[in-house]
Amino acid sequence: MTEILFYHLETQPLEHVLPVLLEKSLERGWKAVVETGSPERAEVIDQLLWTYRDDSFLPHARSGGDADALQPILVTDRPHNPNQAEVRFFVDRAVPQSGDGYERIVFMFSGHDPDAVTEARTAWKALREGNTLTYWQQDESGRWQKRG
């Protein structure tokens, strides 16, 4: 049974939240895949992970290289898992279709995009059977509150 976390972004943008969650995944000893909705967004996320903090970076690569299997984090716009990641992040309108093959799925969507909210509701209904789903929403201070 896969744990699927729905993160409803409202007060902080993806660019602030994603690196923190990826750091926590690496601290657990997990490899991660970040799937974006387009190649252009994959490039933006790739650059973000190198530069999100002055004193740090997240070790990662764009998928498609010879060393994909060795990467702790892969950024892709395709539904594959070449580094045998335990956790998969879906961002920028990439939507999970199943939880198969992962310990955890993290689906992040913007509360300011009505289409993304609709996609999240549809995904919630489709993924309920056979998975453990939780819904996380930001409060006014940007802290995550478990809602479901």
N, C-alpha and C positions, 0 to 999 in steps of 0.2 A: 504494500500500500504506500503510495507516494503522498508526501505532505505538500500541499499546494497553497501558497500564500499569495493572496491578492493584496497589493499595495496601492491604495487610492491616493495619488499625489494631489495635494491641494495647496499647501502653504510653502512647500519647498520643491524646487524643480528636480527632475531626474538627475541632473548633473551634480547635485549635492547629496542625493540619497544613494545612488548606485555605488559610488566608490566605497562608502562606508559599509554597505552590505557585502560587497566583494571582499573587503578586508576581513570581515567577520567569517566569511566562508573559508578564506585561506587559513585563518587562525584555527579553524576546526580541522584543518588538514584536507579539505576538499578541493578538488579541481572544479572549475566553473566554465560554463559556456554562456556568453551573452549573445542572444539573437535579437537583431534589430529588424525593423520592417523594410529596410532598403539598404543598398550598398553605400549610399551617401551618408546615412545615419551611422552605419558601421564605421565609416572613416571618422566621423565626429567623435564617436565613443572611443575609438582607438586613441585619438589625440588627447581626449579628456583624461584617460587613464594614465598617460605619461605626465600630465601637467596639472592635475587637480589640486595638488598641494606643492608648495615650494620645497618642503623638506622630505617629500616622499613620492613614490610612484608605485603603481601596481604592475608586477611582472606579467606580461601578456603578449599576445600577438594577434594579428588578423589571420583568420583561417586561410588555408591554401598553401602554407609553406611546408617545407620538408620536415620541420621539427614540430608539427602540430601535436603529435602524441605526447611530447614532453612539456608542453605549455601548461602552466598553472591556471591561466585564464585565456580563453579564445573568444574573439569577437567575430561574429559571422552574421550573414543574412540568409543562411540556409539551415534546414533542419537536419543537421548531422552532429555527431559527437566524437570527433577524432581523438580527443584527449581523454576519453572515458571519464568525463566529468560526473560528479555526484549531484551537482546542483546546476540548474539551467535558469537563466534570467531571460524573460521576454519583455522587451522594451520597445518604445517607438512604434506601436501598432502591430508588433509581432504578437500573435495570439497562440497560446498553447492548445494543442489538439488532444493531447493525452499526457499522462504522467509516467508512462512506461520508460523504464531504464534509468530513472533518477530517484535519489532519496528525497530531493526537494525541488519544487518548481517555484519560482518567484515571478509573478506576473505583475508588472508595474504599469499603471495607466493614469493618464491625466484626468482629473476631475473637471478640468476646464474645457475638455473636448467631448462634446455629447456623443459623437460616434464611438470614441474609445470607451466611454461608460457603457454604451449599448453592447459593445463587443465583450466587455467584462461580464455583464449580466448573462449574456449568451454562453460564454465560456464557463461561468459558475454552474449553470444548469447542466451543461454537457459533461462537466468533469466531476460532478457530485458522486456518482456511482463508482465505488472502488478506490476512492482517494479520500484523504483527510483534508478538508478545506478550511482555511481561516481567512478572515477579512480584516485588514488593518487600515486605519484611517488616521490622518494627522489631526491633532488638535490645534488650537490657535497658536500655540508656541512651537509647533512643528514636531512634537513628540508623537510617537506611534501609540495608538490605542487599539487593542484587539476588540473588534465589534462582533465577530461571529466565529 
